[in-house]
Amino acid sequence: MLKDSKLDRRNFFKELLKKGDIIKGKAEINTDRCLCYQKTFCQLCYNRCRNNAIKIIEGLYPKVDKSKCQGCGQCESNCVKKPSAIKVYTF
């Protein structure tokens, strides 16, 4: 992250984003688009979330725990619906 004792800002922030050390945003599920809310088993967002920020309610419905979500985007990028049924809103 440091080059010759000088802070390389671009690489510094890239490394922070990779590590998940900073919160980039919060995910939100569009229940009208989500397959689970249409009674079709999917749960890819739940399986891909590296922060355990998505919980399954009543055995089928994903719900974002906003206190754990760091906005990494894994849920959004792995959603089978296009456009995605889950979106990360950045700050």
PyRosetta script that sets phi, psi and omega in degrees:
from pyrosetta import init, pose_from_sequence

init()
pose = pose_from_sequence("MLKDSKLDRRNFFKELLKKGDIIKGKAEINTDRCLCYQKTFCQLCYNRCRNNAIKIIEGLYPKVDKSKCQGCGQCESNCVKKPSAIKVYTF")
pose.set_psi(1, -30.3)
pose.set_omega(1, 178.6)
pose.set_phi(2, -106.6)
pose.set_psi(2, 138.5)
pose.set_omega(2, 177.7)
pose.set_phi(3, -120.8)
pose.set_psi(3, 118.8)
pose.set_omega(3, 179.1)
pose.set_phi(4, 49.4)
pose.set_psi(4, 45.0)
pose.set_omega(4, 179.0)
pose.set_phi(5, 64.0)
pose.set_psi(5, 8.9)
pose.set_omega(5, 175.7)
pose.set_phi(6, -107.3)
pose.set_psi(6, 140.9)
pose.set_omega(6, -179.4)
pose.set_phi(7, -79.4)
pose.set_psi(7, 118.7)
pose.set_omega(7, 174.6)
pose.set_phi(8, -89.0)
pose.set_psi(8, 95.4)
pose.set_omega(8, -170.4)
pose.set_phi(9, -58.4)
pose.set_psi(9, -44.2)
pose.set_omega(9, -177.7)
pose.set_phi(10, -60.0)
pose.set_psi(10, -48.4)
pose.set_omega(10, 179.7)
pose.set_phi(11, -68.4)
pose.set_psi(11, -35.6)
pose.set_omega(11, 178.1)
pose.set_phi(12, -58.2)
pose.set_psi(12, -49.8)
pose.set_omega(12, -178.8)
pose.set_phi(13, -70.6)
pose.set_psi(13, -33.7)
pose.set_omega(13, 175.3)
pose.set_phi(14, -60.8)
pose.set_psi(14, -43.7)
pose.set_omega(14, 179.5)
pose.set_phi(15, -64.9)
pose.set_psi(15, -41.3)
pose.set_omega(15, 177.4)
pose.set_phi(16, -61.6)
pose.set_psi(16, -43.2)
pose.set_omega(16, -179.9)
pose.set_phi(17, -63.8)
pose.set_psi(17, -40.4)
pose.set_omega(17, 179.0)
pose.set_phi(18, -62.8)
pose.set_psi(18, -41.9)
pose.set_omega(18, -176.8)
pose.set_phi(19, -75.2)
pose.set_psi(19, -19.5)
pose.set_omega(19, -176.3)
pose.set_phi(20, 77.4)
pose.set_psi(20, 22.6)
pose.set_omega(20, -177.9)
pose.set_phi(21, -75.0)
pose.set_psi(21, -17.2)
pose.set_omega(21, 179.1)
pose.set_phi(22, -125.6)
pose.set_psi(22, 152.6)
pose.set_omega(22, 179.9)
pose.set_phi(23, -87.8)
pose.set_psi(23, 126.3)
pose.set_omega(23, -176.5)
pose.set_phi(24, -98.3)
pose.set_psi(24, -20.1)
pose.set_omega(24, -178.2)
pose.set_phi(25, 170.4)
pose.set_psi(25, -164.8)
pose.set_omega(25, 179.0)
pose.set_phi(26, -136.6)
pose.set_psi(26, 140.0)
pose.set_omega(26, 178.3)
pose.set_phi(27, -84.3)
pose.set_psi(27, 148.9)
pose.set_omega(27, 176.9)
pose.set_phi(28, -140.4)
pose.set_psi(28, 134.9)
pose.set_omega(28, -177.7)
pose.set_phi(29, -95.6)
pose.set_psi(29, 130.7)
pose.set_omega(29, 172.6)
pose.set_phi(30, -89.1)
pose.set_psi(30, 100.5)
pose.set_omega(30, -174.3)
pose.set_phi(31, -65.6)
pose.set_psi(31, -20.1)
pose.set_omega(31, 176.7)
pose.set_phi(32, -72.3)
pose.set_psi(32, -25.1)
pose.set_omega(32, -178.3)
pose.set_phi(33, -100.7)
pose.set_psi(33, -26.2)
pose.set_omega(33, -173.5)
pose.set_phi(34, -65.7)
pose.set_psi(34, 128.8)
pose.set_omega(34, 180.0)
pose.set_phi(35, -59.6)
pose.set_psi(35, -38.4)
pose.set_omega(35, -179.1)
pose.set_phi(36, -60.9)
pose.set_psi(36, -37.6)
pose.set_omega(36, 179.1)
pose.set_phi(37, -76.1)
pose.set_psi(37, -8.3)
pose.set_omega(37, 173.3)
pose.set_phi(38, -101.6)
pose.set_psi(38, 17.1)
pose.set_omega(38, 177.2)
pose.set_phi(39, 66.6)
pose.set_psi(39, 29.6)
pose.set_omega(39, 174.9)
pose.set_phi(40, -114.9)
pose.set_psi(40, 120.3)
pose.set_omega(40, -177.4)
pose.set_phi(41, -65.1)
pose.set_psi(41, 128.5)
pose.set_omega(41, 178.7)
pose.set_phi(42, -141.1)
pose.set_psi(42, -79.0)
pose.set_omega(42, 176.9)
pose.set_phi(43, 60.8)
pose.set_psi(43, 25.6)
pose.set_omega(43, 175.5)
pose.set_phi(44, -62.0)
pose.set_psi(44, -38.3)
pose.set_omega(44, 180.0)
pose.set_phi(45, -61.6)
pose.set_psi(45, -41.7)
pose.set_omega(45, 178.4)
pose.set_phi(46, -62.3)
pose.set_psi(46, -44.9)
pose.set_omega(46, -178.5)
pose.set_phi(47, -68.6)
pose.set_psi(47, -29.3)
pose.set_omega(47, -176.6)
pose.set_phi(48, -90.3)
pose.set_psi(48, -16.0)
pose.set_omega(48, -175.9)
pose.set_phi(49, -69.2)
pose.set_psi(49, 117.3)
pose.set_omega(49, -176.9)
pose.set_phi(50, -84.2)
pose.set_psi(50, -7.6)
pose.set_omega(50, -179.3)
pose.set_phi(51, -107.8)
pose.set_psi(51, 7.4)
pose.set_omega(51, -177.0)
pose.set_phi(52, 53.1)
pose.set_psi(52, 38.7)
pose.set_omega(52, -177.6)
pose.set_phi(53, -90.4)
pose.set_psi(53, -7.1)
pose.set_omega(53, 179.0)
pose.set_phi(54, -111.5)
pose.set_psi(54, 124.4)
pose.set_omega(54, 178.7)
pose.set_phi(55, -109.1)
pose.set_psi(55, 153.5)
pose.set_omega(55, 176.7)
pose.set_phi(56, -103.7)
pose.set_psi(56, 124.4)
pose.set_omega(56, -178.5)
pose.set_phi(57, -102.5)
pose.set_psi(57, 135.2)
pose.set_omega(57, 178.6)
pose.set_phi(58, 54.6)
pose.set_psi(58, 30.9)
pose.set_omega(58, 175.8)
pose.set_phi(59, 74.5)
pose.set_psi(59, 1.4)
pose.set_omega(59, -176.1)
pose.set_phi(60, -142.0)
pose.set_psi(60, -38.5)
pose.set_omega(60, -167.6)
pose.set_phi(61, -93.7)
pose.set_psi(61, 121.3)
pose.set_omega(61, 176.6)
pose.set_phi(62, -74.7)
pose.set_psi(62, 144.3)
pose.set_omega(62, 176.8)
pose.set_phi(63, -141.3)
pose.set_psi(63, 133.1)
pose.set_omega(63, -178.5)
pose.set_phi(64, -84.0)
pose.set_psi(64, 127.2)
pose.set_omega(64, 171.8)
pose.set_phi(65, -89.0)
pose.set_psi(65, 99.7)
pose.set_omega(65, -173.2)
pose.set_phi(66, -64.6)
pose.set_psi(66, -19.1)
pose.set_omega(66, 178.0)
pose.set_phi(67, -74.7)
pose.set_psi(67, -19.4)
pose.set_omega(67, 179.6)
pose.set_phi(68, -105.4)
pose.set_psi(68, -20.9)
pose.set_omega(68, -176.8)
pose.set_phi(69, -68.4)
pose.set_psi(69, 131.0)
pose.set_omega(69, 177.5)
pose.set_phi(70, -111.1)
pose.set_psi(70, 3.6)
pose.set_omega(70, 176.9)
pose.set_phi(71, 72.1)
pose.set_psi(71, 31.1)
pose.set_omega(71, -177.0)
pose.set_phi(72, -68.4)
pose.set_psi(72, -26.2)
pose.set_omega(72, 176.1)
pose.set_phi(73, 91.2)
pose.set_psi(73, 0.7)
pose.set_omega(73, 179.5)
pose.set_phi(74, -62.0)
pose.set_psi(74, -38.5)
pose.set_omega(74, 179.1)
pose.set_phi(75, -63.4)
pose.set_psi(75, -46.4)
pose.set_omega(75, -177.4)
pose.set_phi(76, -66.3)
pose.set_psi(76, -44.6)
pose.set_omega(76, -176.2)
pose.set_phi(77, -72.1)
pose.set_psi(77, -20.2)
pose.set_omega(77, -179.5)
pose.set_phi(78, -101.3)
pose.set_psi(78, -1.3)
pose.set_omega(78, 178.7)
pose.set_phi(79, -65.0)
pose.set_psi(79, 135.3)
pose.set_omega(79, -178.1)
pose.set_phi(80, -76.7)
pose.set_psi(80, -20.6)
pose.set_omega(80, 178.3)
pose.set_phi(81, -78.3)
pose.set_psi(81, 139.8)
pose.set_omega(81, 177.3)
pose.set_phi(82, -129.1)
pose.set_psi(82, 117.5)
pose.set_omega(82, -1.6)
pose.set_phi(83, -65.8)
pose.set_psi(83, 158.6)
pose.set_omega(83, -174.5)
pose.set_phi(84, -57.8)
pose.set_psi(84, 143.3)
pose.set_omega(84, 176.9)
pose.set_phi(85, -80.9)
pose.set_psi(85, -11.4)
pose.set_omega(85, 177.0)
pose.set_phi(86, -125.2)
pose.set_psi(86, 132.8)
pose.set_omega(86, -176.0)
pose.set_phi(87, -131.5)
pose.set_psi(87, 141.3)
pose.set_omega(87, 175.2)
pose.set_phi(88, -95.4)
pose.set_psi(88, 122.5)
pose.set_omega(88, 176.6)
pose.set_phi(89, -98.7)
pose.set_psi(89, 119.0)
pose.set_omega(89, -177.8)
pose.set_phi(90, -83.0)
pose.set_psi(90, 160.2)
pose.set_omega(90, -178.8)
pose.set_phi(91, -82.9)
pose.dump_pdb("model.pdb")
